Amino acid sequence: MNAEKFVAPTMKEALAKVKRTLGEDAIILKSEKVKAGGLNFLRHDLIEVTAARPEDVQDSILTGPDFAETFESTMTRQQDQELPPRPRFEIALLKDEIKNLRDELLIIGNRIKHNKLPDMPQELARFCETIGESGVDKTLAIDMVQEALIQLGPQELISAEAVEGYLLRKLSQVMRPAPAVEIRRKAPYKIALIGPPGAGKTTTLEKLATDPVAYGRRKVGLISLDTNRMAAIEQLKTYARIAGTLLEVVYQPDQAQIALSRLANCEIILVDSAGISPQDNERLSSLKQFIDALDPDEIHLVLNSTIRDEELRLACEKFREISVSHLTFTRLDESLRRGYLLNIAGAAQKPVAWLGTGQNFTGNIERFKPELLRTWILHSPQNDTANRQIGMPTSPIS
C-alpha cells in the first residue's frame, strides 16, 4: 500500500498537508505524536499523520480482527500513556485528535460498506447475511454489522456467541418491549386499540380481556367506537354476554364520559375502534376526537404482520397524530419474515406491547420480549430451512 507520512506542529496543519498532497478524499490511517530533532531545549512534540489515497487503500485495507486489533492498540496507547500535566488547551487538542481518529475510522467503515470489501470476519459475515434474510432493512443490517466491527475486540469478532450477543443488544434497542401495566385502584386503566382495516383490533381486544397472561384475571370493561359496522358491535355484544363483561357503545365523542362513568368500577377498560385507512384523513380526524374524549393511558396501533412493510410504515406515519404510545402486532403465525417488524418498530419509534397469533381467546397472545428476536432474526425460519438442507441443527420458532 502506498502510504505517506506528513509531519506538522498541529493536527490542523498536518491534515492541510495531507489534503494538498493526496486530495480531499485521502484516508487517514494513523495519527500520533513524535519527537522533533535538534537541541533538547528546542524540541517540541509534532503530529505525524499516515495517509493514503482511497484507491491505494481499497485493496489492502485491514479489516476483521486485524483491523480491530490495530485500532484497539492505537487507542489504548494514546489513552493509557502516562503524560505529564498539560494545559487545558493541549488536553482539548488530544481529545480532538482521538475524535478525529474515530471519525476517520467510520469513513473507512463506510468505504468497506460501499465497496463491499470481502475481508469481514466469518461470524460477522454470517450474521450479516442472516439479518438480511430475515427481512431487516439492508441499510440497518449493514450499519449494525459495521458498528460491531468497530466496537468488538479481536477475539470477540471470531466468537459466534459474542457477535450474536452484540447484535441482539443492538436489535433490542430498535424494537423495544413495552413495560407491563401497573394497575391503579383509584381509576380504571384505559387502553385504546386503533389501526387500519383488517388489523385484528376486535379479536386482539377479546384476547386481552380473556387471556390470563393479559388482563383475564382483572375486572375488564369494554367500549366500542366501531359504530359503522353492525357486525363488529354484535361480535362484541356476544363476547361480552358470554364473558360476563360490561360493554358500552359510544356513538359521539360527548358520550365518552357517560360510558367511562358506567365502567368506573373496572380495573381495565379496553377500547375498540373502527378500522381506518391511513389515507382517510377525515376519519382519522374524527377518531382523534373520540380518543381525546376518552383520554386513554395507552394507545396501541394494531398492525397485521403479514402486510407489506411499506404499508405498515405509512400507517405508523398517519396514525402518529393520534398520539400512538405502543405497537401491537397480529397474525404472527402467518408471517414468515418477522425481521420486517423490526423495520416498522424502528420507523414508529414506539415500544412493542403484544403479539397475537391464531383466533383462540386464550393461548394466542403474549407480551413482546427481546429474546424473541433471537429466533425471529438471528435464527429465522429461512435460515433453518437452509440449515436442514446442509444437515445443520435448527432453532425452534417461538
C-alpha positions in Angstrom: 0.0 0.0 0.0 1.4 3.4 -1.0 1.1 5.4 2.3 2.8 8.7 3.0 3.7 10.4 6.3 3.1 14.1 7.0 4.6 15.9 10.0 3.5 19.3 11.3 3.3 21.1 14.6 -0.5 20.7 14.8 -3.1 18.2 13.6 -4.8 21.0 11.6 -1.6 21.8 9.7 -0.8 18.1 9.2 -4.3 17.5 7.7 -3.8 20.5 5.4 -0.6 18.9 4.1 -2.5 15.6 3.5 -5.2 17.3 1.5 -2.8 19.3 -0.6 -0.8 16.2 -1.5 -3.4 13.4 -1.6 -6.6 15.3 -2.2 -9.9 15.8 -0.2 -10.7 12.0 -0.3 -7.5 10.9 1.4 -7.9 8.3 4.1 -6.1 8.8 7.5 -4.6 5.5 8.5 -2.7 6.6 11.7 -2.1 9.7 13.8 0.5 10.0 16.6 2.8 12.4 18.4 6.5 12.3 17.5 9.6 14.0 18.9 11.3 16.6 16.8 15.1 16.6 16.3 17.5 19.2 17.4 18.8 20.5 20.8 16.9 19.4 23.9 15.7 22.9 24.8 14.2 23.4 21.3 12.4 20.1 20.9 8.6 20.2 20.6 6.2 17.4 20.0 5.0 17.1 16.4 2.0 15.4 14.9 2.7 12.7 12.4 -0.2 11.6 10.1 0.0 8.5 7.9 -2.4 8.7 5.0 -3.1 7.2 1.5 -5.3 7.7 -1.5 -8.6 5.7 -1.5 -7.6 3.7 -4.5 -4.4 2.6 -2.7 -6.3 1.6 0.4 -9.1 -0.4 -1.1 -7.0 -3.5 -2.0 -5.1 -3.7 1.2 -7.2 -2.2 4.0 -7.1 -4.0 7.3 -10.5 -5.5 8.3 -11.8 -8.0 10.7 -9.7 -9.0 13.7 -6.5 -7.3 12.3 -8.3 -4.1 11.7 -9.9 -4.1 15.2 -6.6 -5.0 16.8 -4.8 -2.2 15.1 -7.4 0.3 16.1 -7.6 -1.0 19.7 -3.8 -0.9 20.2 -3.6 2.7 18.8 -6.4 3.9 21.0 -5.1 2.2 24.1 -1.6 3.6 23.5 -3.0 7.1 23.2 -5.4 6.9 26.2 -3.2 4.9 28.6 0.2 6.6 28.0 1.2 8.5 31.1 1.7 12.1 30.2 2.8 15.0 32.4 0.2 17.5 33.3 -0.7 19.7 30.3 -2.6 23.0 29.9 -6.3 22.6 29.2 -5.9 23.6 25.5 -3.5 20.7 24.9 -5.8 18.3 26.6 -8.6 19.6 24.4 -6.4 19.1 21.3 -5.6 15.5 22.4 -9.3 14.8 22.7 -9.9 16.3 19.3 -7.3 14.1 17.8 -8.9 11.0 19.3 -12.2 12.1 17.9 -10.7 12.6 14.5 -9.3 9.1 14.6 -12.8 7.7 15.4 -14.3 9.8 12.6 -11.7 8.6 10.1 -12.4 5.0 11.3 -16.1 5.5 10.4 -15.1 6.8 7.0 -13.0 3.6 6.4 -16.0 1.6 7.6 -18.2 3.3 5.1 -15.8 2.5 2.4 -15.9 -1.1 3.5 -19.7 -1.0 3.3 -20.0 0.7 -0.1 -17.1 -1.1 -1.8 -18.2 -4.5 -0.3 -14.6 -5.5 0.6 -14.6 -9.2 1.4 -12.3 -9.5 4.4 -15.0 -9.5 7.0 -14.7 -11.9 10.0 -16.6 -15.1 9.2 -19.1 -14.9 12.1 -19.9 -11.3 11.4 -20.4 -12.0 7.7 -22.7 -15.0 8.5 -24.9 -12.9 10.8 -25.0 -10.0 8.4 -26.5 -12.4 5.8 -28.8 -13.9 8.4 -30.2 -10.5 9.4 -30.8 -9.5 5.8 -32.6 -12.8 5.0 -34.9 -12.3 8.0 -36.4 -9.1 6.4 -34.5 -6.4 8.3 -33.8 -3.4 6.2 -30.4 -3.9 4.4 -29.0 -0.5 5.4 -29.9 -1.1 9.0 -28.3 -4.6 8.9 -25.1 -3.3 7.4 -24.9 -0.4 9.9 -25.2 -2.8 12.8 -22.5 -5.1 11.4 -20.3 -2.1 10.7 -20.7 -0.9 14.4 -19.9 -4.4 15.6 -16.7 -4.4 13.5 -15.6 -1.2 15.3 -16.8 -1.9 18.8 -15.9 -5.6 19.3 -12.4 -6.7 20.2 -10.4 -9.1 18.0 -11.3 -12.2 20.0 -15.0 -11.3 20.1 -15.1 -10.9 16.4 -14.3 -14.5 15.9 -16.8 -15.7 18.6 -20.3 -16.6 17.3 -21.6 -16.1 20.9 -20.1 -12.6 21.3 -21.2 -11.4 17.8 -24.7 -12.7 18.3 -25.0 -11.2 21.8 -23.8 -7.8 20.5 -26.2 -7.8 17.5 -29.1 -8.9 19.8 -28.5 -6.0 22.1 -28.5 -3.6 19.1 -31.7 -5.2 17.7 -33.5 -4.8 21.0 -32.6 -1.1 21.1 -34.6 -0.7 17.8 -37.5 -3.0 18.8 -38.1 -2.2 22.4 -40.5 -4.0 24.8 -43.3 -2.1 26.5 -43.3 -2.1 30.3 -46.1 -4.1 32.0 -49.1 -2.1 33.2 -49.3 -1.1 36.8 -53.0 -1.4 37.8 -54.3 1.7 39.7 -57.1 1.1 42.1 -58.4 4.6 42.1 -59.4 4.7 38.5 -59.6 2.2 35.6 -56.6 1.9 33.3 -57.7 2.7 29.8 -56.2 1.1 26.7 -57.4 2.0 23.2 -56.8 -0.1 20.1 -56.6 1.7 16.7 -55.4 0.7 13.3 -56.1 0.0 9.6 -59.0 -2.3 8.5 -58.3 -6.0 8.9 -55.6 -5.4 11.5 -57.4 -7.6 14.1 -58.3 -5.0 16.7 -61.5 -6.6 17.9 -60.0 -10.1 18.1 -57.0 -8.6 20.0 -59.3 -6.8 22.4 -61.1 -10.1 23.2 -57.8 -11.9 23.8 -56.6 -9.1 26.1 -59.8 -9.3 28.1 -59.8 -13.1 28.4 -56.3 -14.4 28.5 -54.7 -14.7 32.0 -51.3 -13.6 30.6 -53.0 -10.3 29.7 -56.0 -9.0 31.7 -58.1 -12.1 32.0 -57.7 -12.1 35.8 -58.8 -8.4 36.1 -62.2 -6.8 36.1 -62.4 -5.6 32.5 -64.9 -3.2 30.8 -65.2 -2.7 27.1 -66.0 0.4 25.0 -66.7 0.1 21.2 -66.3 3.1 18.9 -66.9 0.9 15.8 -70.4 2.0 15.1 -70.1 1.8 11.3 -70.2 -2.0 11.3 -73.1 -3.7 13.0 -71.2 -7.0 12.7 -68.5 -5.6 14.9 -70.9 -4.4 17.6 -72.8 -7.7 17.6 -69.5 -9.6 17.9 -68.5 -7.6 20.9 -72.0 -7.9 22.4 -71.9 -11.6 22.1 -68.5 -11.8 23.6 -69.4 -9.5 26.5 -72.6 -11.6 27.2 -70.6 -14.9 27.3 -67.7 -13.5 29.2 -69.9 -11.5 31.7 -68.1 -8.3 30.8 -69.7 -4.8 30.7 -69.8 -3.2 27.2 -70.6 0.4 26.3 -71.1 1.7 22.7 -70.1 5.3 22.1 -71.6 7.0 19.0 -70.4 10.6 19.7 -67.4 12.0 21.5 -69.6 13.7 24.0 -70.9 10.3 25.2 -67.4 9.2 26.2 -67.6 10.4 29.8 -71.0 8.7 30.4 -69.5 5.4 29.2 -66.5 5.9 31.4 -68.6 6.6 34.5 -70.6 3.4 33.9 -67.4 1.4 33.9 -65.8 3.3 36.8 -65.6 0.1 38.9 -63.5 -1.8 36.4 -59.8 -2.2 36.7 -59.1 -2.2 32.9 -61.1 -0.5 30.1 -60.3 -1.7 26.6 -61.5 0.5 23.7 -62.2 -1.0 20.3 -62.3 1.3 17.2 -63.2 1.0 13.5 -60.5 0.2 11.0 -59.5 3.3 9.2 -57.4 3.6 6.0 -54.2 5.6 6.7 -55.0 7.9 3.8 -58.6 8.7 5.1 -57.7 12.0 6.8 -61.3 12.9 7.6 -62.0 9.7 9.5 -58.6 9.9 11.2 -59.5 13.3 12.4 -62.9 12.0 13.7 -61.2 9.1 15.5 -58.8 11.6 17.2 -61.8 13.4 18.7 -63.2 10.2 20.2 -59.7 9.2 21.6 -59.2 12.7 23.0 -62.5 12.5 24.8 -61.7 9.1 26.3 -58.1 10.2 27.3 -56.7 6.6 27.4 -53.5 5.8 29.3 -52.2 3.8 26.3 -53.0 4.0 22.6 -52.0 0.8 20.7 -51.5 0.9 16.9 -52.5 -2.6 15.9 -50.8 -3.9 12.8 -51.2 -7.1 10.7 -47.7 -8.6 10.5 -48.5 -10.2 7.1 -48.9 -6.8 5.4 -46.1 -5.3 3.3 -43.8 -3.1 5.4 -44.3 -0.1 3.1 -48.0 -0.1 4.0 -47.2 -0.6 7.7 -44.8 2.3 7.6 -47.5 4.5 6.1 -49.9 3.5 8.9 -47.3 4.4 11.5 -46.8 7.8 9.9 -50.5 8.7 9.5 -51.7 7.4 12.9 -48.9 9.3 14.6 -51.2 12.3 15.0 -53.4 10.3 17.3 -50.5 10.1 19.8 -49.8 6.4 19.5 -47.9 5.1 22.5 -47.5 1.4 21.7 -47.4 -1.1 18.8 -49.2 -4.4 18.8 -48.7 -7.0 16.0 -51.2 -9.6 15.0 -51.2 -12.8 12.9 -47.6 -13.7 13.6 -48.3 -17.3 12.9 -48.8 -16.4 9.3 -45.7 -14.2 9.0 -42.6 -15.8 7.7 -40.1 -12.9 7.7 -40.5 -11.4 11.1 -37.5 -9.2 10.6 -39.8 -6.8 8.8 -41.4 -6.0 12.2 -38.1 -4.5 13.4 -38.2 -2.1 10.4 -41.7 -1.0 11.5 -40.7 -0.6 15.2 -37.7 1.5 14.1 -39.9 3.7 11.9 -42.5 4.2 14.5 -40.0 4.6 17.4 -42.6 3.1 19.8 -42.3 0.1 22.2 -44.0 -3.1 21.2 -46.6 -4.4 23.7 -48.5 -7.5 22.4 -48.1 -10.2 19.8 -51.2 -12.1 18.6 -51.5 -15.4 16.8 -54.5 -17.5 15.8 -58.1 -16.9 16.7 -58.5 -18.5 20.2 -59.2 -16.2 23.1 -56.5 -17.8 25.3 -53.0 -19.0 24.5 -52.8 -16.9 21.4 -51.4 -13.6 22.8 -48.1 -12.8 24.6 -46.0 -9.8 25.5 -43.1 -9.0 23.3 -39.8 -9.9 24.8 -36.3 -9.0 23.2 -35.4 -12.7 23.5 -37.8 -13.4 20.6 -35.5 -11.5 18.3 -33.0 -14.4 18.5 -35.4 -16.7 16.7 -37.1 -14.1 14.5 -33.9 -12.5 13.1 -30.7 -14.3 14.2 -32.2 -17.7 13.6 -35.0 -17.0 11.1 -37.2 -19.8 9.5 -35.4 -19.2 6.2 -32.0 -19.9 7.8 -33.3 -23.0 9.5 -34.6 -24.3 6.1 -31.2 -23.8 4.6 -29.5 -25.5 7.6 -31.7 -28.5 7.2 -30.6 -28.8 3.6 -26.9 -29.0 4.6 -27.5 -31.1 7.7 -27.1 -28.4 10.4 -29.2 -28.2 13.6 -32.1 -25.8 13.5 -33.5 -23.4 16.1 -37.1 -23.6 17.5 -39.5 -20.9 16.4 -41.3 -19.1 19.2 
